[in-house]
Amino acid sequence: MEFTIEDADLHTIKKNLFNYAMQGKWNEVVNIWRQHPRAHKAEIVVSGDTALHVAVSEGKESIVEELVELIRETELDALEMRNEQGNTPLHLAASMGNVPICKCLAGKHPKLVGVRNHENETPLFSAVLHGRKDAFLCLHKICDRTKQYEYSRRADGKTILHCAIFGEFLDLAFQIIYLNEDFVSSVDEEGFTPLHLLAGKPSAFKSGTHLSWISNIIYQCLIVEKLEKNESYNHFNRASDDKKPRYPDNYGTCMSFWKIIKVPVSMGRGKSDDSMDAENPKEKGHQSRNGAQQHRLLPPNYDIIFEFIKLAYKAMLVFLGLGTRNIEKIKEKKEKHTWSCQIMDELLQRASIYEYDRTGKKPLASQYYRDEEARPENVFLSDAKQNDNTGGMKQNENKKDEKKKTRKLAKMDTPILIAAKNGVKEMVEKILELFPVAIHDRDSERKNAVLLAVENRQPEVFEVLVKRNFMRDTVFSAVDNEGNSALHLAAMLRDTLPWHIPGHALQMQWEIKWYKYVKKSMPHHFFSHFNNHNMTPKEIFTEDHGELVRKGGKWLNNTSSSCSVVAALIATVAFSSTASIPGSFNDKNGLPILEHATEFTIFAIASLIALCFSVTSLIMFLAILTSRHQEKDFHKQLPKKLAWGLTALFISIGSMLISFCAAHYLVLKDKLQHVAGPVYAVACLPIAFFAVAQFPLYLDLLRATSRKVPQRSYKVDL
């Protein structure tokens, strides 16, 4: 093929555009576009990007506006140029969340909102896929209302609401629900509704998050505002609203002082705190970053008081070593939990097609099945009618595929089953409140919510189901397709450790507690019930937990062996210290000269306590080492012995350190009077390290022994 002069000129144009764009000489790029209209569609990068793509990617808003102005009405297809991913410049702007560029491009060519890339995603869809709420709302106002549903759906059936919930963009999902309620009942290619996806995210709810005790206190103290409908949102008039102060004029001096004292808080967090900025108002009608409207309870002149309270509160937490960043993380968790429950309520209240009383299995996806013949109730038509309408072998194959798809949807887990499996207590409670008949839902293995909660070790969900007494005999007496009752499933053990606690012995203890807890809720005739494999729950428990019993015994022996060595060493030192009393003796009566000193009394008592408790600890560890490690021993006997042994060991360690320091101070108190504290602190470090290393195990042991119901695991196998 021979190149013409015109091709050579175009090649030169592309090369110049590339060089100027890479060097940041955007004015030269604009000049080339102005002089050569062919440059509007010129691909200057290997990935197929035009100069407009590159300008959008770098966020050059003013340059993009100039380039768009150079495109005439007859050349609007230049705005539809796609790169190798099929993305137009508007796709890039939407995924970046650049609202001014989105407004510029879509305002020039509104049909760009509906152009799809190779993933069949529109710019409107891309904005939601990347969690860009402002860009989404901007494009939503521009696009044709008659095609909003079409633009908001992908080839796999997923809608923007599916993607917003899957990406945990909860504030965006809340706005989508109000903008188009049809998305609530939409079903994707796999049969999942947005509620299904939300049920599969246990970390989005409080019941699926583990917090330490101090984090839980902070969690309870934080106040999170709920999401509200964004009715008066205007992307293009926000600048004027932000400039309006929310405080009276006579408070200007106080607010200026506040700007100065809030700087350390902002620096400690690494970013400015807009929620504490006096010039970023959050009045009623003005939107915060989560899209919620702020409702004022007190007059504006009280704001400065609450701002100082916030500062003092955060300063106290920082002083305690928590840090503002940790507080922000806890607040983000509470926001996610609060908003997830709010979205769950909205989805359930609008789920009119979630007709449990009709099928008890799947929602009627009216939006998903576009033509009437593809609806589930019309799929199983007679062969004659299908052949009349379609005709031919190809149509029969399509009919079979549709039947398979419908059968697959019929086996789909309902939201309550997914929530029960993942331990989302909040959703289980709400669904049972609105749809009590949902308790009869079953999956493909004929397991209901009770069976799934027991199988997946979800105590909180199981407690919710136990407290609801309606149809208890029917629900708790259910068996799956293999004849397993809830007690059978409680007796089974998965490959992974199911409980949120370290150590095989403690895992075994909680397995026994879980089995006994489920057993109390079951009818008595199920204790000896046989499944399809002719096994009772007790037989399954013994068979499945044999390996865990062996590993638990080995873990206990190793722990007891290491601790017994320390206990024996302390006992030896404590016994020898009683024979080597510090100071000399009185020649007349043979009594110690220092017997009346306070330090001598402390030394004598501490030595005795160290000796007694070290021997007690040694006896407990020896009892564990000589135990037969039977299955029932892991319930109470072995954990209690380990707890008593560790308790006695810690007491003996503390007493030995006190005894050593008191005796040493008696001998050298004149020389170490001013530096005794630091010297003894350094001397006690080696043994203190051992105690600190074993203390978490001690706390876990006390928690496991004291709890009647085990604590659920936060690593769910989906």
Secondary structure, 3 states (H helix, E strand, C coil): CCCCHHHHHHHHHHHHHHHHHHHCCHHHHHHHHHHCHHHHHCECCCCCCEHHHHHHHCCCHHHHHHHHHCCCHHHHHHHHCCCCCCCCHHHHHHHHCCHHHHHHHHHHCHHHHHCCCCCCCCHHHHHHHCCCHHHHHHHHHHCCHHHHHHHCECCCCCEHHHHHHHCCCHHHHHHHHHHCHHHHHCCCCCCCCHHHHHHCCHHHCHHHCCCCHHHHHHHHHCCCCCCCCCCCCCCCCHHHHHCCCCCCHHHHHHHHHHHHHCHHHHHHHCCCCHHHCCCCCCCCCCECCCCCECCCCCCHHHHHHHHHHHHHHHHHHHHCCCCHHHHHHHHHHHHHHHHHHHHHHHHHHHCCCCCCCCCCCCCCCCCCCCCHHHCHHHHCCCHHHHHHHCCHHHHHHHHHHHHHHHHHHHCCCCHHHHHHHHCCHHHHHHHHHHCHHHHHCCCCCCCCHHHHHHHCCCHHHHHHHHHCCCCHHHHHCCCCCCCCCHHHHHHCCCCCCCCCCCCHHHHHHHHHHHHHHHHHHCCHHHCCCCCCCCCCHHHHHHHHCHHHHHHHHHHHHHHHHHHHHHHHHHHHHHHHHHHCCCCCECCCCCCECCCCCHHHHHHHHHHHHHHHHHHHHHHHHHHHHCCCCCHHHHCCHHHHHHHHHHHHHHHHHHHHHHHHHHHHHHHHCCCCCCCHHHHHHHHCHHHHHHHHHHHHHHHHHHHHHHCCCCCCCCCCCC
